[in-house]
Amino acid sequence: MVDVLVIGGGNAALCAALMAREAGASVLLLEAAPKEWRGGNSSHTRNIRAMHDQPEDVMLESYTEEEYWQDVLKVTSGNTDEKLARHVIRSSSQCRQWMQHHGVRFQPPLSGTLNLSRTNAFFMGGGKALVNAYYRSAENLGVQIRYESPVSSVEIQDGKFVAAYVGNERIEAKACVMAAGGFESNREWLKEAWGINEYGESPAENFLIRGTRYNQGVLIKQLIELGADSVSDPTQAHMVAIDARAPLYDGGICTRIDAVSFGIVVNKNAQRFSDEGEDFWPKRYAFWGRLVAQQPGQIGYSIIDSKVLGRFMPPVFPGEKADTLEELANKLGLNPQALLETVKTYNAACKVGSFDHTILDDCHTEGIEPAKTHWALPIDEGPFYGYAVRPGVTFTYLGLKTDETAAVRFNGVPSSNLFVAGEMMAGNVLGKGYAAGIGMAIGTVFGRAAGVQAAQAAGKQTMELRHASA
């Protein structure tokens, strides 16, 4: 019998496996994907949001606990557990040295990404390099790793983990960490959650999945059915407006359309439907997937002119380009007159002050709904560009309720040997919304905590463990 069983193969699972193994526990990690697709959604990440009170290597200036907390509070609209959120925030300041010890390397932040120069640390080589570094370290430490091993069910007795099943194979362990992701790849569950909208459509039919196809939510569903306490709403997710031409799975970060803040976004009726300039893109970009999901046909169109080129990360696919708005509308399949009227109304409402894409500037609209509160410039300088966008689901927030120990709870009682980390519990902190890099912070903090607790539950207690949990 193994001491600690880790179910999952991404950042949170690997952090748990490494911590448990460092504590002296024998560890078996089960990854559902084949080796070449290992790492889940973590392979598509690129940074971690980290608190720091002063400049530190690649982290510029300072990013205090209170500022981080206010960012979480704002993007979640208060739908967060403050105690757990602050735990993640404080712990995020202590992760990078440990990450570097296990082979993760950091680089200076990308100069073209708004407002990330002091809040986020970027992985050299991106998420795939981070995942590979952790797997190398795990192998060197003696963690057993099995690929193509999706767990179909778990055996629970009185809130205690007994065994997991991979097909007909029964695997016992003294303790278990579940870090197998959300249910974003389970199309049927997404359709069930989203139902039929006011237009008679099933919105989830048009969702694209930014990450792995292996996150089916099997264990989330089973644990909730077995009485585990849950958190969040099955329709809440990290959902981004991405290029409508993106692949169904694994499009990753490069399919994101970052031009939203610098123009307007219209639906298929050529009507605006939200404030494009509400806040910096790294804090608000995940709102746009959900907004587009609520529009007819689950499609939107980001429209900009030539004045703002170079102000945002260029998309991987070129958008439609036209010398006139009428021509652009035809290329995008929009009604030309409707788009012209929307742009005319928007342009007339623009109150241009001192445009500055690096701050919340004073360029705004007056007299129209929805307003655009920052970066409002008339769309009047050709050529014009348009990008069709659809909802891109990164991960879902419905998960298992927990506390700082990462223990799964049954009717409010923490399990003595079953723990959870990563997307399977991120909804405790993220009731809605998202801020760039916070998913990796949650996964790293709770993955490490779960590994420590699982090792303790398995009866392993070493000096390293006591130090890690201090």
Buried (B, 14 or more C-beta within 10 A) or exposed (E): EBBBBBBBBBBBBBBBBBBBBBBBBBBBBBBBBEEEBBBBBBBBBBBBBBBBEEEBEBBBEBBBBEBBBEBBBBBBEEBBBEEBBBBBBBBBBEBBEBBEEBBBBBBEBEEEBBBBBBBBBBBBBBBBBBBBBBBEBBEEBEBBBEBBBBBEBBBBEEBBBBBBEBEEEEBEBBBBBBBBBBBBBBBEBBBEBBEEBEEEBBBBEBBBBBBBBBBBBBBBBBBBEBEBBBBBBBBBBBBBBBBBBBEEBBBBBBBBBBBBBBBBBBBBBBBBBBBBBBBBBBBBBBBBBBBBBBBBBBBBBBBBBBBBBEBBBEBBBEBBBBEEBBBBBBBBEBBBEBBBEBBBEBBEBBEEEEBEBEEBBBBBBEEBEEBBBBBBBBBBEBEBBBBBBBBBBBBBBBBBBBBBBBBBBBEEEBBBBBBBBBBBBBBBBBBBBBBBBBBBBBBBBBBBBBBBBBBBBBEBBEEBBEEBBE
